[in-house]
Amino acid sequence: AGAAAPAADGPTGISMDEVKKHNTKEDAWIVLNGDVIDVTKWIPIHPGGEQAITAYLGQDASDEWNMIHKAGTVEKNLVQEGGNGPVLKGKLGGAAPAVGGGGAAAAPTGLTLDEVGKHNKESDLWVVVNGKAYDVTKWTQVHPGGVQAITAYAGKDATDEWNC
C-alpha cells in the first residue's frame, strides 16, 4: 500500500534542449544554479548592461553569474510572470543527482589549490572564490573591472577580494 512512484514518472523539470530554444532578446532564458529563468524583460534594465546577459541566452550562466553576484541577488530581483524583471520558469531537469544514494561512499571530487594554480594564464584562467573553483577564461575579456581585475588572481584564491 502506498509505495512512492518512481521518480521517472514524475515531473523532471525543464530540459536544457528547451532552454536552448530561448536564445534571442525577444525570448530569453538562462540557467542559474539549476533554476531556469526568463530574462526577456530584464535585459534592457539589467544594471550590468545587456551584453552581460545576452552572451549567455539559452545557456547555463551559473559560473559567470556566481563570479559577479552575491548569493540572494537573483531571488531579490525575481518578479511574477508578466512583471518587468527576471521570472523563474522552473528547475532544470536532471540538474542534480540525489545525494547519498547508497552503495559505496563517493570519492572526494574537489580540486586542490595546486590544481587550480596550473590554470594561471589569460587563455586558461581559474580562480577560487568561497571554496569553489571557477573557470573564468571566457569572462576575462568582458569583465566590467577589466582584464587585470581577474588576471591578478589567476590560479589563486580570490575569496578575500571577492568578499570585501
Residue pairs with C-beta under 8 A, 6 or more apart in sequence:
12 93
12 94
13 36
13 90
13 91
13 92
13 93
13 94
13 95
14 36
14 89
14 90
14 91
14 92
14 93
15 92
15 93
15 94
16 31
16 60
16 92
16 93
19 29
19 30
19 31
19 36
19 58
19 59
19 60
19 92
20 58
20 59
21 27
21 58
22 28
22 29
22 38
22 57
22 58
23 29
23 57
23 58
23 59
24 57
25 40
25 43
25 50
25 54
25 57
26 40
27 40
28 38
28 39
28 40
28 43
28 53
28 54
28 57
28 58
29 36
29 37
29 38
29 39
29 57
29 58
29 89
30 36
30 37
30 39
30 53
30 56
30 57
30 58
30 59
30 60
30 61
31 37
31 59
31 60
31 61
31 62
31 92
31 95
32 60
32 61
32 62
32 65
32 74
33 62
33 65
33 66
34 62
34 91
34 92
34 95
34 96
35 74
35 88
35 90
35 91
35 92
36 88
36 89
36 90
36 91
36 92
37 74
37 78
37 86
37 87
37 88
37 89
38 86
38 87
38 89
39 46
39 53
39 57
39 86
41 79
41 83
41 84
41 85
41 86
41 87
42 53
42 77
42 84
42 85
42 86
43 50
43 53
43 54
44 50
45 84
45 85
46 52
46 53
48 68
48 144
51 142
52 142
52 144
53 61
55 142
56 64
60 92
63 134
63 135
63 136
63 139
64 136
64 138
64 139
65 74
66 129
66 132
66 134
67 127
67 129
67 134
67 136
67 139
68 144
74 86
77 85
77 86
78 85
78 86
78 87
78 88
79 85
79 86
79 87
80 87
81 87
111 133
113 128
113 156
113 157
116 126
116 127
116 128
116 133
116 155
116 156
117 155
117 156
118 155
119 125
119 126
119 135
119 154
119 155
120 126
120 154
120 155
120 156
121 154
122 137
122 140
122 147
122 151
122 154
123 137
124 137
125 135
125 136
125 137
125 140
125 150
125 151
125 154
125 155
126 133
126 134
126 135
126 136
126 137
126 154
126 155
127 133
127 134
127 136
127 150
127 153
127 154
127 155
127 156
127 157
127 158
128 134
128 156
128 157
128 158
128 159
129 157
129 158
129 159
129 162
130 159
130 162
130 163
131 159
136 143
136 150
139 150
140 147
140 150
140 151
141 147
143 149
143 150
153 161
